[in-house]
Amino acid sequence: MGGQPGAGGEGAGADGPGILVDEDGVRAVILTGAGQRAFSAGADIPSLAGSIAGGPERALREFVRRGHTLTRRIEEFPKPIVVAVNGLAYGGGCEITEAAPLAVAAEHARFGKPEISLGFAPPFGGSQRLPRHVGRKRALEMILTGDPVPAARAAEIGLVNSVVPADELLLAARDLVERIIRHAPTAVAACLRAVTRGVNLTIDEGLAVEAAAFAAAVPTEGVRAGVRRFLER
């Protein structure tokens, strides 16, 4: 039903689906699918059926924990990840979109949470991240009905940053990347870390995370160069 997410675009890097490369020369990652039909149509259901047949512990080990590892890796990656959603983003594909810090979608993209039709809740973090992104009621409408939403609705509720024509998708993703990597990599990493770690904390705990990110950035060349440029204007 569709390709697995891979890496593509200038300034992007990956070593196959689900494996992100943390190399000094890589400033950002763009994840997209092959072709125009699907970003990711979700889990391999025959494989899942085998895991479920083996009982809860096997299903958790072979399916849920792997999904959690993948989406957490995307969410906590120290460099910006932009998903370029080039078609269907159902199930795990929607959960990858939720985990990524940034997303652009083609006009024909659709986002769905069909897990309820299989008898279970979203298992790769989707029952937790989606309400945090779009609000409890909007998330529950998607999760409880299983009905997909078009790209325009995904942008309206905050699941993706923008929607563009299909032939402009990678250009839009690369443009977003370029607007980020013009800044010091230490500053980008600090912003990602502060937001990702703080978003689900209380405000006081989040402010502590923010202060720690600032303190870690102070001695870097990125701060020295940024302040110097400002003073020399």
N, CA, C and O of each residue as an XYZ file, in Angstrom:
932
protein
N       0.804     -1.220      0.000
C       0.000      0.000      0.000
C       0.835      1.267      0.000
O       0.277      2.360      0.094
N       2.125      1.161     -0.100
C       2.903      2.399     -0.118
C       4.298      2.163      0.386
O       4.600      1.141      1.001
N       5.157      3.150      0.106
C       6.556      3.020      0.466
C       6.803      3.352      1.919
O       6.020      4.053      2.560
N       7.908      2.832      2.425
C       8.369      3.210      3.747
C       9.015      4.580      3.672
O       9.564      4.944      2.631
N       8.962      5.369      4.779
C       9.642      6.654      4.757
C      11.138      6.455      4.587
O      11.729      5.555      5.185
N      11.741      7.299      3.771
C      13.175      7.267      3.602
C      13.727      8.656      3.736
O      13.041      9.551      4.229
N      14.958      8.858      3.308
C      15.558     10.180      3.406
C      15.774     10.733      2.018
O      16.043      9.990      1.074
N      15.655     12.027      1.901
C      15.916     12.625      0.605
C      16.096     14.101      0.743
O      15.743     14.682      1.769
N      16.643     14.722     -0.278
C      16.771     16.168     -0.278
C      18.141     16.629      0.154
O      18.869     15.912      0.839
N      18.481     17.830     -0.253
C      19.750     18.411      0.115
C      19.784     18.646      1.611
O      18.785     19.033      2.219
N      20.939     18.409      2.191
C      21.077     18.610      3.618
C      20.407     17.523      4.429
O      20.224     17.673      5.637
N      20.037     16.425      3.780
C      19.372     15.346      4.496
C      20.295     14.152      4.557
O      21.238     14.033      3.774
N      20.008     13.258      5.509
C      20.806     12.052      5.595
C      20.074     10.972      6.351
O      19.386     11.252      7.332
N      20.215      9.723      5.899
C      19.663      8.594      6.625
C      20.324      7.340      6.090
O      20.946      7.351      5.028
N      20.180      6.264      6.839
C      20.799      5.008      6.457
C      19.724      3.937      6.385
O      19.825      2.890      7.025
N      18.693      4.214      5.595
C      17.601      3.280      5.455
C      16.429      3.680      6.329
O      16.578      4.529      7.208
N      15.274      3.089      6.105
C      14.078      3.453      6.856
C      14.273      3.271      8.343
O      14.733      2.226      8.802
N      13.914      4.308      9.095
C      13.925      4.213     10.541
C      15.275      4.370     11.187
O      15.361      4.368     12.415
N      16.361      4.511     10.399
C      17.696      4.658     10.964
C      18.207      6.036     10.595
O      18.425      6.333      9.421
N      18.396      6.867     11.591
C      18.831      8.237     11.352
C      20.318      8.359     11.634
O      20.826      7.808     12.610
N      21.001      9.080     10.775
C      22.443      9.211     10.869
C      22.786     10.516     11.563
O      22.378     11.588     11.115
N      23.538     10.430     12.659
C      23.962     11.623     13.383
C      25.424     11.884     13.053
O      26.317     11.454     13.783
N      25.665     12.585     11.956
C      27.009     12.903     11.506
C      27.205     14.406     11.507
O      26.260     15.166     11.294
N      28.445     14.832     11.750
C      28.717     16.263     11.843
C      28.344     17.006     10.566
O      27.903     18.153     10.626
N      28.514     16.369      9.415
C      28.240     17.033      8.152
C      26.766     17.112      7.803
O      26.394     17.813      6.862
N      25.925     16.410      8.538
C      24.487     16.417      8.289
C      23.844     17.452      9.198
O      23.898     17.324     10.421
N      23.235     18.477      8.608
C      22.631     19.544      9.397
C      21.143     19.321      9.634
O      20.594     19.835     10.609
N      20.483     18.568      8.768
C      19.053     18.322      8.901
C      18.694     17.081      8.105
O      19.470     16.621      7.268
N      17.523     16.550      8.370
C      17.050     15.343      7.696
C      15.660     15.611      7.120
O      14.800     16.180      7.792
N      15.452     15.200      5.883
C      14.133     15.224      5.273
C      13.690     13.779      5.066
O      14.384     12.995      4.418
N      12.535     13.435      5.618
C      11.969     12.101      5.443
C      10.775     12.186      4.498
O       9.885     13.016      4.685
N      10.761     11.337      3.499
C       9.631     11.293      2.582
C       9.444      9.869      2.101
O      10.247      8.994      2.423
N       8.402      9.628      1.339
C       8.138      8.300      0.809
C       8.505      8.202     -0.654
O       8.768      9.211     -1.309
N       8.521      6.984     -1.164
C       8.810      6.763     -2.574
C       7.547      6.974     -3.401
O       6.461      6.549     -3.005
N       7.690      7.623     -4.538
C       6.538      7.827     -5.414
C       5.634      8.936     -4.923
O       6.058      9.806     -4.162
N       4.387      8.902     -5.359
C       3.423      9.954     -5.029
C       2.206      9.442     -4.270
O       1.363     10.237     -3.855
N       2.100      8.133     -4.083
C       0.873      7.603     -3.489
C       0.887      7.647     -1.971
O      -0.118      8.002     -1.356
N       2.016      7.290     -1.355
C       2.021      7.149      0.095
C       3.331      7.598      0.709
O       4.413      7.302      0.201
N       3.212      8.307      1.795
C       4.346      8.560      2.682
C       4.618      7.286      3.468
O       5.735      6.768      3.459
N       3.609      6.791      4.138
C       3.641      5.471      4.772
C       2.209      5.056      5.051
O       1.453      5.791      5.686
N       1.841      3.881      4.577
C       0.475      3.383      4.772
C       0.344      2.614      6.069
O      -0.686      1.986      6.313
N       1.375      2.653      6.911
C       1.268      2.050      8.230
C       1.911      0.686      8.328
O       2.765      0.323      7.519
N       1.494     -0.059      9.323
C       2.141     -1.319      9.686
C       1.924     -2.408      8.642
O       0.976     -2.369      7.858
N       2.831     -3.377      8.656
C       2.687     -4.603      7.874
C       1.710     -5.499      8.646
O       2.094     -6.160      9.610
N       0.458     -5.513      8.216
C      -0.580     -6.190      8.987
C      -0.352     -7.701      9.085
O      -0.559     -8.253     10.166
N       0.060     -8.405      8.024
C       0.333     -9.840      8.190
C       1.407    -10.114      9.243
O       1.290    -11.067     10.013
N       2.453     -9.285      9.280
C       3.486     -9.452     10.298
C       2.924     -9.167     11.686
O       3.221     -9.879     12.645
N       2.107     -8.114     11.783
C       1.473     -7.791     13.060
C       0.590     -8.938     13.538
O       0.571     -9.266     14.724
N      -0.141     -9.545     12.604
C      -1.023    -10.654     12.972
C      -0.241    -11.791     13.602
O      -0.705    -12.424     14.550
N       0.958    -12.049     13.070
C       1.798    -13.094     13.651
C       2.236    -12.751     15.058
O       2.261    -13.612     15.937
N       2.583    -11.487     15.271
C       2.988    -11.060     16.611
C       1.831    -11.171     17.591
O       2.009    -11.640     18.715
N       0.637    -10.740     17.168
C      -0.535    -10.803     18.041
C      -0.885    -12.246     18.377
O      -1.294    -12.547     19.499
N      -0.722    -13.138     17.402
C      -1.016    -14.553     17.647
C      -0.109    -15.141     18.720
O      -0.462    -16.123     19.374
N       1.056    -14.536     18.896
C       1.996    -15.017     19.910
C       1.719    -14.505     21.300
O       2.435    -14.852     22.240
N       0.681    -13.675     21.456
C       0.311    -13.196     22.778
C       0.798    -11.787     23.055
O       1.587    -11.235     22.288
N       0.321    -11.193     24.171
C       0.635     -9.796     24.467
C       2.122     -9.482     24.570
O       2.576     -8.475     24.026
N       2.885    -10.320     25.255
C       4.310    -10.014     25.433
C       5.050     -9.993     24.103
O       5.887     -9.121     23.868
N       4.749    -10.937     23.247
C       5.404    -10.956     21.933
C       4.983     -9.754     21.104
O       5.814     -9.135     20.439
N       3.695     -9.418     21.138
C       3.213     -8.265     20.379
C       3.848     -6.972     20.884
O       4.214     -6.105     20.090
N       3.976     -6.843     22.201
C       4.636     -5.653     22.752
C       6.092     -5.599     22.314
O       6.577     -4.539     21.919
N       6.783     -6.707     22.377
C       8.212     -6.748     22.049
C       8.461     -6.492     20.566
O       9.342     -5.708     20.210
N       7.695     -7.144     19.707
C       7.963     -7.090     18.275
C       7.312     -5.904     17.573
O       7.741     -5.513     16.487
N       6.288     -5.336     18.180
C       5.532     -4.297     17.488
C       5.568     -2.968     18.228
O       6.088     -1.980     17.709
N       5.021     -2.938     19.429
C       4.882     -1.672     20.138
C       6.237     -1.080     20.513
O       6.484      0.097     20.251
N       7.102     -1.857     21.109
C       8.386     -1.303     21.551
C       9.237     -0.839     20.389
O       9.953      0.155     20.506
N       9.172     -1.541     19.267
C       9.897     -1.076     18.085
C       9.329      0.241     17.579
O      10.073      1.143     17.194
N       8.002      0.343     17.583
C       7.376      1.596     17.164
C       7.721      2.742     18.082
O       8.001      3.848     17.620
N       7.706      2.489     19.388
C       8.088      3.523     20.350
C       9.529      3.959     20.147
O       9.839      5.148     20.213
N      10.410      2.994     19.899
C      11.825      3.323     19.688
C      12.003      4.213     18.462
O      12.762      5.182     18.495
N      11.301      3.880     17.382
C      11.397      4.665     16.156
C      10.887      6.083     16.358
O      11.586      7.043     16.032
N       9.675      6.231     16.894
C       9.108      7.578     17.017
C       9.848      8.410     18.060
O       9.979      9.623     17.895
N      10.332      7.785     19.124
C      11.115      8.542     20.104
C      12.445      8.992     19.503
O      12.913     10.097     19.779
N      13.047      8.142     18.690
C      14.303      8.508     18.026
C      14.091      9.728     17.126
O      14.917     10.641     17.107
N      12.989      9.740     16.388
C      12.664     10.880     15.532
C      12.417     12.117     16.379
O      12.935     13.192     16.077
N      11.633     11.973     17.433
C      11.267     13.104     18.283
C      12.477     13.718     18.979
O      12.552     14.937     19.128
N      13.424     12.885     19.406
C      14.551     13.358     20.202
C      15.827     13.549     19.395
O      16.874     13.844     19.972
N      15.768     13.388     18.084
C      16.966     13.538     17.260
C      17.527     14.949     17.434
O      16.754     15.907     17.423
N      18.835     15.112     17.594
C      19.397     16.425     17.926
C      19.474     17.404     16.761
O      19.907     18.543     16.937
N      19.063     16.975     15.590
C      19.037     17.846     14.421
C      17.619     17.880     13.859
O      16.866     16.920     14.023
N      17.252     18.973     13.199
C      15.857     19.082     12.744
C      15.496     18.027     11.698
O      16.251     17.771     10.760
N      14.335     17.430     11.885
C      13.781     16.485     10.925
C      12.516     17.102     10.350
O      11.621     17.513     11.088
N      12.453     17.161      9.035
C      11.260     17.632      8.338
C      10.672     16.445      7.593
O      11.343     15.849      6.750
N       9.425     16.093      7.893
C       8.782     15.057      7.093
C       8.060     15.735      5.940
O       7.328     16.707      6.129
N       8.276     15.209      4.755
C       7.626     15.698      3.542
C       6.596     14.640      3.154
O       6.931     13.629      2.538
N       5.353     14.883      3.517
C       4.304     13.870      3.399
C       3.741     13.903      1.982
O       3.012     14.823      1.610
N       4.086     12.893      1.207
C       3.797     12.880     -0.220
C       2.616     11.998     -0.602
O       2.513     11.556     -1.746
N       1.725     11.739      0.353
C       0.566     10.904      0.057
C      -0.066     10.436      1.348
O      -0.158     11.202      2.307
N      -0.501      9.191      1.387
C      -1.143      8.643      2.573
C      -0.173      8.602      3.745
O       0.975      8.180      3.605
N      -0.647      9.043      4.893
C       0.104      8.916      6.146
C      -0.856      8.320      7.160
O      -1.467      9.030      7.958
N      -0.972      7.017      7.111
C      -1.930      6.304      7.952
C      -1.181      5.546      9.058
O      -0.043      5.117      8.867
N      -1.821      5.392     10.188
C      -1.247      4.595     11.267
C       0.135      5.077     11.647
O       0.312      6.217     12.075
N       1.122      4.196     11.486
C       2.494      4.540     11.818
C       3.010      5.737     11.045
O       3.849      6.483     11.549
N       2.521      5.932      9.824
C       2.940      7.100      9.042
C       2.467      8.395      9.668
O       3.180      9.398      9.655
N       1.249      8.371     10.224
C       0.739      9.546     10.932
C       1.533      9.757     12.216
O       1.818     10.894     12.594
N       1.890      8.663     12.886
C       2.644      8.765     14.138
C       4.065      9.275     13.901
O       4.608      9.977     14.754
N       4.670      8.943     12.782
C       5.974      9.513     12.426
C       5.844     11.020     12.224
O       6.700     11.790     12.660
N       4.768     11.430     11.562
C       4.517     12.864     11.365
C       4.364     13.579     12.694
O       4.889     14.677     12.880
N       3.644     12.955     13.620
C       3.458     13.553     14.939
C       4.770     13.668     15.694
O       4.989     14.646     16.410
N       5.640     12.688     15.545
C       6.901     12.673     16.287
C       7.917     13.666     15.736
O       8.742     14.193     16.482
N       7.859     13.921     14.432
C       8.846     14.816     13.813
C       8.607     16.257     14.248
O       7.459     16.657     14.444
N       9.670     17.043     14.403
C       9.493     18.426     14.825
C       8.786     19.301     13.804
O       8.127     20.273     14.173
N       8.916     18.964     12.505
C       8.366     19.809     11.443
C       7.802     18.925     10.336
O       8.268     17.807     10.118
N       6.787     19.446      9.638
C       6.185     18.658      8.564
C       5.586     19.563      7.503
O       4.953     20.574      7.809
N       5.795     19.184      6.252
C       5.089     19.805      5.138
C       4.366     18.688      4.391
O       4.827     17.547      4.369
N       3.238     19.021      3.785
C       2.425     17.994      3.139
C       2.037     18.422      1.736
O       1.798     19.601      1.473
N       1.979     17.452      0.844
C       1.423     17.692     -0.485
C      -0.087     17.846     -0.374
O      -0.706     17.333      0.559
N      -0.674     18.555     -1.330
C      -2.111     18.827     -1.272
C      -2.953     17.556     -1.241
O      -4.044     17.551     -0.670
N      -2.455     16.473     -1.853
C      -3.246     15.246     -1.903
C      -2.996     14.330     -0.709
O      -3.584     13.252     -0.635
N      -2.146     14.730      0.219
C      -1.848     13.893      1.384
C      -3.083     13.735      2.263
O      -3.938     14.618      2.329
N      -3.154     12.594      2.933
C      -4.242     12.336      3.874
C      -3.652     11.671      5.112
O      -2.702     10.893      5.025
N      -4.231     11.991      6.258
C      -3.720     11.516      7.535
C      -4.818     10.742      8.250
O      -5.941     11.226      8.385
N      -4.489      9.535      8.708
C      -5.520      8.701      9.316
C      -5.006      7.898     10.494
O      -3.824      7.569     10.588
N      -5.951      7.587     11.404
C      -5.676      6.771     12.579
C      -6.605      5.556     12.521
O      -7.595      5.501     13.250
N      -6.295      4.584     11.662
C      -7.229      3.477     11.449
C      -7.111      2.351     12.467
O      -7.774      1.324     12.321
N      -6.281      2.519     13.495
C      -6.028      1.415     14.421
C      -7.295      0.896     15.089
O      -7.403     -0.295     15.379
N      -8.264      1.797     15.336
C      -9.485      1.363     16.014
C     -10.222      0.293     15.208
O     -10.897     -0.558     15.786
N     -10.098      0.329     13.882
C     -10.760     -0.689     13.054
C     -10.103     -2.055     13.208
O     -10.695     -3.075     12.855
N      -8.875     -2.076     13.736
C      -8.178     -3.332     14.005
C      -8.361     -3.775     15.452
O      -7.911     -4.851     15.846
N      -9.032     -2.926     16.242
C      -9.357     -3.331     17.598
C      -8.454     -2.792     18.685
O      -8.596     -3.182     19.844
N      -7.523     -1.902     18.347
C      -6.625     -1.371     19.375
C      -6.400      0.120     19.173
O      -6.776      0.686     18.147
N      -5.786      0.743     20.163
C      -5.468      2.170     20.109
C      -4.151      2.383     19.364
O      -3.365      1.444     19.241
N      -3.894      3.579     18.869
C      -2.604      3.849     18.220
C      -1.456      3.438     19.128
O      -1.391      3.888     20.272
N      -0.528      2.578     18.638
C       0.462      1.997     19.526
C       1.882      2.559     19.419
O       2.765      2.136     20.166
N       2.117      3.507     18.502
C       3.476      4.031     18.332
C       3.613      5.440     18.916
O       4.446      6.230     18.471
N       2.786      5.740     19.916
C       2.820      7.061     20.532
C       1.716      7.979     20.071
O       1.603      9.099     20.567
N       0.895      7.536     19.131
C      -0.136      8.400     18.560
C      -1.254      8.772     19.505
O      -1.880      9.819     19.341
N      -1.521      7.920     20.510
C      -2.571      8.261     21.465
C      -2.098      9.330     22.443
O      -2.914      9.931     23.142
N      -0.795      9.573     22.500
C      -0.227     10.553     23.417
C       0.217     11.829     22.703
O      -0.047     12.930     23.187
N       0.882     11.693     21.566
C       1.395     12.889     20.879
C       0.297     13.678     20.176
O       0.287     14.908     20.232
N      -0.623     12.987     19.519
C      -1.636     13.719     18.748
C      -2.463     14.652     19.638
O      -2.651     15.806     19.255
N      -2.972     14.221     20.811
C      -3.710     15.166     21.654
C      -2.851     16.343     22.111
O      -3.358     17.454     22.266
N      -1.573     16.114     22.326
C      -0.690     17.198     22.739
C      -0.505     18.216     21.618
O      -0.313     19.403     21.882
N      -0.562     17.760     20.378
C      -0.375     18.652     19.235
C      -1.653     19.398     18.861
O      -1.623     20.605     18.621
N      -2.763     18.688     18.814
C      -3.969     19.273     18.213
C      -5.113     19.457     19.197
O      -6.154     20.001     18.828
N      -4.947     19.019     20.437
C      -6.015     19.101     21.418
C      -6.751     17.778     21.566
O      -6.825     16.984     20.628
N      -7.292     17.552     22.754
C      -7.904     16.252     23.059
C      -9.100     15.941     22.170
O      -9.207     14.824     21.663
N      -9.990     16.884     21.970
C     -11.205     16.588     21.218
C     -10.918     16.341     19.740
O     -11.490     15.429     19.143
N     -10.043     17.139     19.150
C      -9.703     16.922     17.746
C      -9.000     15.576     17.573
O      -9.271     14.835     16.628
N      -8.095     15.277     18.500
C      -7.388     14.001     18.420
C      -8.348     12.829     18.573
O      -8.270     11.853     17.827
N      -9.247     12.929     19.535
C     -10.173     11.827     19.755
C     -11.126     11.626     18.582
O     -11.546     10.499     18.317
N     -11.469     12.689     17.885
C     -12.302     12.514     16.689
C     -11.582     11.656     15.653
O     -12.181     10.764     15.052
N     -10.298     11.927     15.447
C      -9.527     11.123     14.498
C      -9.337      9.700     15.005
O      -9.481      8.741     14.247
N      -9.011      9.564     16.293
C      -8.688      8.249     16.848
C      -9.932      7.368     16.969
O      -9.875      6.175     16.671
N     -11.057      7.946     17.405
C     -12.260      7.150     17.656
C     -13.060      6.836     16.398
O     -13.741      5.812     16.344
N     -12.990      7.700     15.386
C     -13.715      7.414     14.145
C     -12.873      6.623     13.162
O     -13.403      5.840     12.374
N     -11.558      6.826     13.204
C     -10.693      6.220     12.200
C     -10.768      6.903     10.856
O     -10.122      6.465      9.904
N     -11.553      7.980     10.756
C     -11.714      8.667      9.477
C     -10.479      9.504      9.148
O      -9.996     10.239     10.009
N      -9.959      9.410      7.930
C      -8.798     10.222      7.553
C      -9.179     11.680      7.356
O     -10.340     12.000      7.102
N      -8.196     12.558      7.473
C      -8.412     13.983      7.230
C      -7.497     14.422      6.096
O      -6.393     13.894      5.959
N      -7.932     15.377      5.280
C      -7.093     15.872      4.189
C      -5.974     16.766      4.707
O      -5.974     17.180      5.866
N      -5.035     17.052      3.837
C      -3.871     17.850      4.212
C      -4.272     19.221      4.741
O      -3.678     19.710      5.702
N      -5.272     19.844      4.126
C      -5.678     21.180      4.562
C      -6.161     21.164      6.010
O      -5.867     22.080      6.778
N      -6.906     20.119      6.377
C      -7.370     20.002      7.760
C      -6.195     19.729      8.695
O      -6.158     20.255      9.808
N      -5.239     18.916      8.258
C      -4.058     18.639      9.075
C      -3.291     19.920      9.376
O      -2.779     20.095     10.482
N      -3.211     20.814      8.395
C      -2.546     22.099      8.622
C      -3.367     22.979      9.547
O      -2.819     23.671     10.404
N      -4.685     22.953      9.374
C      -5.575     23.782     10.193
C      -5.464     23.434     11.675
O      -5.503     24.328     12.520
N      -5.326     22.155     12.002
C      -5.279     21.738     13.399
C      -3.856     21.669     13.951
O      -3.663     21.394     15.135
N      -2.867     21.915     13.103
C      -1.494     21.980     13.583
C      -0.706     20.695     13.487
O       0.353     20.581     14.105
N      -1.185     19.725     12.735
C      -0.448     18.480     12.562
C       0.719     18.662     11.597
O       1.751     18.008     11.743
N       0.561     19.546     10.613
C       1.650     19.881      9.691
C       1.808     21.396      9.644
O       0.894     22.144      9.990
N       2.996     21.832      9.206
C       3.276     23.268      9.146
C       2.642     23.942      7.941
O       2.151     25.066      8.040
N       2.653     23.249      6.790
C       2.146     23.867      5.572
C       1.754     22.802      4.569
O       2.144     21.640      4.684
N       0.968     23.223      3.573
C       0.522     22.350      2.491
C       0.888     23.007      1.167
O       0.649     24.198      0.969
N       1.468     22.227      0.265
C       1.925     22.762     -1.015
C       1.544     21.800     -2.126
O       1.244     20.639     -1.848
N       1.544     22.256     -3.400
C       1.334     21.320     -4.509
C       2.371     20.207     -4.488
O       3.503     20.409     -4.048
N       1.982     19.044     -4.962
C       2.848     17.865     -4.886
C       4.206     18.100     -5.527
O       5.228     17.650     -5.008
N       4.221     18.809     -6.660
C       5.500     18.995     -7.349
C       6.399     20.022     -6.659
O       7.539     20.229     -7.076
N       5.891     20.661     -5.608
C       6.694     21.624     -4.853
C       7.063     21.121     -3.467
O       7.649     21.857     -2.674
N       6.721     19.860     -3.168
C       6.862     19.356     -1.805
C       8.316     19.366     -1.324
O       8.618     19.934     -0.274
N       9.207     18.746     -2.078
C      10.603     18.692     -1.634
C      11.242     20.073     -1.649
O      12.090     20.373     -0.809
N      10.842     20.916     -2.596
C      11.357     22.288     -2.598
C      10.947     23.015     -1.328
O      11.743     23.748     -0.742
N       9.699     22.812     -0.901
C       9.226     23.450      0.325
C       9.962     22.914      1.541
O      10.316     23.673      2.443
N      10.195     21.591      1.566
C      10.930     21.003      2.687
C      12.361     21.527      2.736
O      12.883     21.840      3.806
N      12.991     21.620      1.560
C      14.370     22.119      1.515
C      14.435     23.592      1.889
O      15.386     24.031      2.536
N      13.424     24.355      1.483
C      13.394     25.767      1.859
C      13.298     25.914      3.376
O      13.973     26.757      3.968
N      12.464     25.100      3.994
C      12.340     25.147      5.449
C      13.662     24.766      6.106
O      14.087     25.405      7.068
N      14.309     23.729      5.586
C      15.614     23.327      6.107
C      16.628     24.461      5.973
O      17.367     24.749      6.915
N      16.665     25.098      4.817
C      17.637     26.170      4.596
C      17.417     27.329      5.560
O      18.379     27.946      6.017
N      16.168     27.627      5.870
C      15.887     28.719      6.804
C      16.300     28.369      8.231
O      16.474     29.252      9.071
N      16.455     27.074      8.495
C      16.903     26.640      9.823
C      18.430     26.562      9.889
O      19.035     27.055     10.841
N      19.054     25.945      8.883
C      20.489     25.681      8.984
C      21.350     26.900      8.697
O      22.576     26.803      8.743
N      20.740     28.051      8.400
C      21.531     29.279      8.319
C      21.998     29.702      9.714
O      22.903     30.526      9.848
N      21.378     29.133     10.749
C      21.749     29.436     12.116
C      22.769     28.421     12.635
O      22.920     27.340     12.067
N      23.456     28.769     13.699
C      24.495     27.908     14.265
C      23.905     26.556     14.675
O      22.828     26.512     15.268
N      24.597     25.453     14.367
C      24.070     24.139     14.733
C      23.865     23.978     16.231
O      22.939     23.288     16.657
N      24.718     24.606     17.038
C      24.528     24.519     18.491
C      23.251     25.216     18.925
O      22.581     24.768     19.856
N      22.907     26.321     18.249
C      21.668     27.035     18.576
C      20.453     26.210     18.165
O      19.472     26.137     18.905
N      20.515     25.589     16.990
C      19.415     24.749     16.522
C      19.188     23.588     17.486
O      18.055     23.291     17.865
N      20.293     22.932     17.880
C      20.181     21.803     18.805
C      19.605     22.239     20.144
O      18.797     21.526     20.739
N      20.021     23.416     20.621
C      19.516     23.916     21.901
C      18.015     24.187     21.827
O      17.284     23.873     22.766
N      17.555     24.761     20.731
C      16.124     25.032     20.566
C      15.321     23.736     20.519
O      14.283     23.619     21.169
N      15.804     22.768     19.750
C      15.121     21.483     19.666
C      15.039     20.820     21.034
O      13.986     20.323     21.433
N      16.161     20.817     21.745
C      16.209     20.165     23.048
C      15.274     20.844     24.043
O      14.551     20.169     24.776
N      15.283     22.163     24.073
C      14.448     22.886     25.032
C      12.966     22.639     24.778
O      12.208     22.385     25.715
N      12.551     22.711     23.519
C      11.129     22.528     23.207
C      10.704     21.081     23.411
O       9.674     20.822     24.034
N      11.489     20.131     22.893
C      11.105     18.724     22.968
C      11.038     18.238     24.405
O      10.100     17.537     24.784
N      12.024     18.606     25.201
C      12.036     18.142     26.591
C      11.048     18.901     27.471
O      10.544     18.353     28.451
N      10.772     20.143     27.134
C       9.950     20.955     28.012
C       8.472     20.951     27.720
O       7.678     21.333     28.580
N       8.074     20.530     26.528
C       6.685     20.746     26.091
C       5.661     20.040     26.973
O       4.536     20.520     27.115
N       6.029     18.920     27.561
C       5.064     18.169     28.363
C       5.277     18.321     29.864
O       4.667     17.604     30.658
N       6.142     19.254     30.252
C       6.422     19.497     31.664
C       5.578     20.654     32.187
O       4.937     21.366     31.415
N       5.584     20.831     33.492
C       4.993     22.035     34.054
C       5.827     23.230     33.610
O       6.960     23.065     33.159
N       5.266     24.441     33.737
C       6.000     25.612     33.278
C       7.299     25.789     34.052
O       8.310     26.164     33.459
N       7.306     25.532     35.350
C       8.532     25.689     36.127
C       9.587     24.674     35.701
O      10.765     25.013     35.588
N       9.172     23.436     35.464
C      10.117     22.420     35.000
C      10.617     22.770     33.605
O      11.796     22.594     33.299
N       9.713     23.267     32.756
C      10.108     23.662     31.407
C      11.088     24.819     31.419
O      12.025     24.845     30.621
N      10.886     25.778     32.313
C      11.815     26.902     32.409
C      13.200     26.438     32.847
O      14.209     27.003     32.424
N      13.250     25.417     33.689
C      14.542     24.857     34.089
C      15.244     24.211     32.899
O      16.457     24.346     32.740
N      14.480     23.512     32.067
C      15.049     22.921     30.848
C      15.563     24.027     29.929
O      16.653     23.915     29.367
N      14.780     25.094     29.776
C      15.189     26.219     28.941
C      16.474     26.858     29.459
O      17.372     27.168     28.677
N      16.565     27.055     30.768
C      17.758     27.656     31.360
C      18.978     26.776     31.137
O      20.065     27.280     30.854
N      18.808     25.458     31.263
C      19.925     24.541     31.041
C      20.385     24.580     29.589
O      21.584     24.521     29.316
N      19.443     24.679     28.659
C      19.807     24.761     27.237
C      20.564     26.054     26.963
O      21.525     26.061     26.194
N      20.138     27.141     27.584
C      20.838     28.422     27.420
C      22.246     28.343     27.982
O      23.202     28.772     27.335
N      22.378     27.799     29.182
C      23.700     27.706     29.814
C      24.661     26.868     28.978
O      25.845     27.189     28.871
N      24.146     25.792     28.385
C      25.006     24.937     27.562
C      25.445     25.650     26.296
O      26.516     25.355     25.766
N      24.636     26.587     25.799
C      24.968     27.294     24.559
C      25.929     28.456     24.779
O      26.664     28.833     23.867
N      25.928     29.025     25.981
C      26.714     30.243     26.241
C      28.180     30.138     25.799
O      28.672     31.063     25.153
N      28.897     29.056     26.118
C      30.315     29.017     25.742
C      30.598     28.628     24.289
O      31.763     28.459     23.928
N      29.586     28.483     23.454
C      29.801     27.990     22.099
C      30.152     29.125     21.141
O      29.854     30.291     21.398
N      30.788     28.759     20.042
C      31.123     29.726     19.002
C      29.862     30.305     18.380
O      29.864     31.451     17.932
N      28.787     29.528     18.347
C      27.542     30.035     17.794
C      27.054     31.271     18.526
O      26.601     32.223     17.890
N      27.137     31.276     19.851
C      26.737     32.445     20.630
C      27.708     33.597     20.410
O      27.289     34.737     20.209
N      28.986     33.305     20.448
C      29.979     34.368     20.257
C      29.814     35.038     18.892
O      29.844     36.263     18.780
N      29.641     34.213     17.858
C      29.492     34.763     16.510
C      28.187     35.527     16.363
O      28.154     36.579     15.725
N      27.115     35.012     16.945
C      25.825     35.686     16.841
C      25.821     37.041     17.525
O      25.313     38.017     16.974
N      26.382     37.105     18.717
C      26.454     38.371     19.436
C      27.365     39.348     18.698
O      27.056     40.536     18.598
N      28.481     38.850     18.185
C      29.416     39.714     17.456
C      28.765     40.313     16.221
O      28.931     41.502     15.949
N      28.018     39.496     15.464
C      27.347     40.010     14.277
C      26.351     41.098     14.646
O      26.246     42.106     13.947
N      25.630     40.908     15.722
C      24.642     41.894     16.150
C      25.310     43.221     16.519
O      24.841     44.297     16.147
N      26.409     43.116     17.257
C      27.100     44.346     17.725
C      27.782     45.081     16.590
O      27.996     46.290     16.680
N      28.132     44.368     15.512
C      28.852     45.003     14.390
C      27.908     45.586     13.358
O      28.373     46.139     12.362
N      26.611     45.486     13.551
C      25.661     46.042     12.573
C      25.814     47.553     12.471
O      25.101     48.195     11.700
